[in-house]
Amino acid sequence: MRMESRMQGRIQGRVRGRKAMQAALFAAAVTMAGAGHAQTTKVTLGMSGWTGFAPLTLADKAGIFKKNGVEVDIKMIPQKDRHLALAAGAIQCAATTVETHVAWNANGVPITQIVQLDKSYGADGLAVRGDVKSFADLKGKTIGVDAPGTAPYFGLAWMLKKNGMSLKDVKTTTLSPQAAAQAFVAGQNDGAMTYEPYLSTVRQNPDKGKILATTLDYPMVTDTLGCAPKWLKENPKAAQALVDSYFEALEMIQKEPAKANEIMGAAVKQSAEQFAKSAAYLRWQDREANKKFFSGELASFSKEAAGVLMDIGVIRQVPDVTALYDARFLK
């Protein structure tokens, strides 16, 4: 009996020891999970379905953001409303064109650019009917274009100015980039200022019209990711993670193009093949291209863009363009 009692005691002791060890391991796992969670910073990012922003979607869907310690909630917000969401604190970061960053800052919505995303190489363009031979033929014509303060509106103003004209020489009807392309193909309006993937709607229907000019002719569309200055000051590691994740997404596009195009295309309801065709009209900007852009081109373009924004009444004063970006995350 004593022998059995001793054996039972040993067994119970081992069981208790094993349970204690399991409890300790479980507690350690919970602690580690909690620590990992504490290191993850949440950020809400506003953007659109523009092809140039797609690597951000890839970084999200492929788990790159999370791997780098930032939990990103991407919100699809029309460009004309993105600054309102930023001002309200509904988003902390936003992807948009450089001149839009200039306009937001000039109009009291501060945002600091931290990485260049893309440059348009024909991805933005002006579609017109077949009888329009030149910009001069657009006088008095109606063009579908997004609201003032958006990239298409700025792009149309830029192209007209380069041809000795202004927005006063044409009639505009406010339509989103997608709606402008759809309306044009449906036979409405004399022209449409739009961008990919919607510009391809016009490319695929040559009987409806043609593309008079694109950013190959007028290189004035480049996009950047910016964040609220206060958020940047409080979350520099998360900002670095956003930038690093973008570059990692570009690496994935290089190494696994089929998989990457499938993921990015799905976000805008395109097949991998359709998305690849749209992406051919732009260039995503890697780390070296970013360093070059931030070293001088960004400030000079912003200054010229501010002049156009003044002309069309989007801004009333030119902000200090050298204070609108922070290049420290490009290391």
Buried (B, 14 or more C-beta within 10 A) or exposed (E): EEEEEEEEEEEEEEEEEEEEEEEEEEEEEEEEEEEEEEEBBEBBBBBBBBBBBBBBBBBBBBEBBBEBBBBBEBEEBBBBEBBBBBBEEEBBBBBBBBBBBBBBBBBEBBBBBBBBBBBBBBBBBBBBBEEBEEBEBBEEBBBBBBBBBBBBBBBBBBBBBBBEBEBEBBBBBBBBBBBBBBBBBEEBBBBBBBBBBBBBBBBEBEEBBBBBBBBBBBBBBBBBBBBBBEBBEEBEEBBBBBBBBBBBBBEBBEEBEEBBBBBBBBBBEBEBEBBBBBBEBBBBBBBEBBBEBBEEBBBEBBEEBBEBBBBBEBBEEBBEBEEBBBBEBBE
